[in-house]
Amino acid sequence: MKKENIPNILTIIRFILIPFIFLSVIHHHYLTGLIIFTISALTDILDGYIARKYNYITDFGKLIDPLADKLTQIFLLLALTILKIIPWWILLILFIKECVMIICASFLYKKKDVVVYSKWYGKMATVLFYLAIVSSLIINQFTIDLPFKIDLYLYYLAILATIFSMVMYGIQFIFKKLFAKNK
């Protein structure tokens, strides 16, 4: 195994963890799901740190790292939607945004000198979704009865950040398309 592949291997581990997280949550083992989700998040942080520190950044990693994030989020939100912990429209908005992003990114990948990668606003939306998901898992694991659903408000913030990031990526996509036409 080459050291340069460590970040990508960590990302692949995140893909492998997705069904375990999903099944844990679906079967109401929220703490187990939270633990596996936390391991997944730590491997995400670690792979990014290693890739940047040792300059092991690859185009493949730039593609699969955010994909692992999004699939983890989507499957967790799907589980929480199935269990009626969150409303279905939260999952729908995230799913539509990700489909739009994939379609736009596929157009940019056709350009040989264009690499699509995460920006701060996309990472902010991811972090807010992670916080919302963690709060849902904790609230449901310990059956915490709050006067208001703090996790739902975190989802609202995550949705706003998601819409903001979609607009920002859309602006970036339009400028790249315009710039490409002027070459």
N, C-alpha and C positions, 0 to 999 in steps of 0.2 A: 504494500500500500504506500502510495506517495503521500508525503505530508501535505502537498498542495490540494489533495482531495478531501482532507478532513472536514472543511466547511460543508462541502456538498454531501458527504456521508452523514453529517449531523442533520442536514436538511432532509435527507432521505429517511432518517430515523423518525423525523416529525411526521412524514407521510405514513409510516408504519404505525405510529401511535394513534392516528385519527380513528380507526374503527374501535380501538380499546376505549378511547374517551367517549365516543358516541354510545357504545353499548353500556358503559358504566352509567352514564346519565339516563339513558332510556330505562334501565333497570332500577332507577332511583338510588343508585350508589353514587350520590353526589360527591362525597368526600374522595372516593376512589377516582372519579372523573376529574375532580379538582387537582388531585396529586399528579395524575398523568398529564393533565393540561399544563400544570406548573413545570413538569419535566420538559414538556414540549416547548414551553416558552423559554426555559433556561437554555435548551439546545439552540433555539433561535438566537438568543443573545450571544451565546458562545460562538456559534458559527460566524456571525457578523463580526465579532471581535477578532477572531482568528484570521478571517479573510482580510480585514482591514490592516491589522497589525503586521502581518507577514506578507501582505500583498498577494494573497491567494484568491483575489477576486477574479471570477470568470463570468463570461456571458451566460453560461449555463446556470451558474449560481444566481445571477441577477434575475433569471427567469424563474427558476424553481423555488427560490426562497419566498418571494411574495405569494407564489401559488400555494405553497405549504401553509402559509398564514391564512390565506383566504379559504382554502378547503377546510382547515381546522375550524375557522369561524363559522363557515356555512353549515358544517355537520353539527357543531355544537348548537347553533341557533335552530337547526332543524329538530334536534332532540328536544330543545326547550319549547319549540312550537308544538311538536307532537304531544308533549306533556301539558300543553296549555299554560305554561309558565310565562310565556311572552306571546303577544299577538302576532299573527301570521304576517302582517304587513311589514314588520321589521325585517324578517327573513326575505320577503319579496323585494324590498328596497335594496338590500345588500346584494341579493342575487342579480337584480337588473343592473345595478352599478357594475358588478364584476363582469357580466356578459358584455356590456358596452365597452369596458376596459379591455377585455380580451379581443374584441373585434377591432378596436382602434390599434391596439398593440400589434395585432397580426398585420395590419397595413404597414406599420412602421418597421416591422422585422424584415419586410421585403427589401427595404433599403439597406444596402451593405454597410453603410457607415453610421447607422442609427441603432443605438441600444436603448431599450426601454428599461428604466429602473425606478425604484421607489423614491418618492420625494417626501419631505417632512410632513406634508399635509396628509398623505396616504398613511404614513406611520402613526400620525396623531389619531386618525380614525381607527386604526388597528388597536392602538393602546386603549382607546375609550371603549371599544367593543370588548377587549380583554377584561377591563375593569367591570363592565356591566355583566359579562358572563360569570366572572368570579363572584360578584355580589349575588347573582341569582343562585349559583351553586351553594354558597354559604348560607344564604337565607333559607333555601329549601332543605339543606342538610340538617340544619339546627332548628328548623321550623320557627324561625324568628318572625314574630308578628309585629310589624311596624305600622305606625299610624299612616304612613305613606310608603309607596313602593319605590325606595331609593334606586333599586336596580332599573326600574322602568325609566326614571329620569336620566340615568346614565345611558340607557339605550337611546333616549331622545337626543342627548348630546352626541352620541356616536353616529346617529343618523344624520344630524346636522353636519358633523365633520365629514361624513361620507359624501354627502351631497356637495359640500364645499370642495372636497378633493376631486370629485368627478368633474366639477366645473373647471377647476384649475388644470386637471389633466386634459380636459377638452380644449381649453385655451392653448395649452402646450401642443396638443395634437394639431390644432388648426395652424399655429405658427410653423410647425415643422412641415406641414403639407405646403403652406404658402412658400416657405423658404426653399423647399425642394423644387417647386415649380420655377422659381427664379434662377435656378442653377443652369 
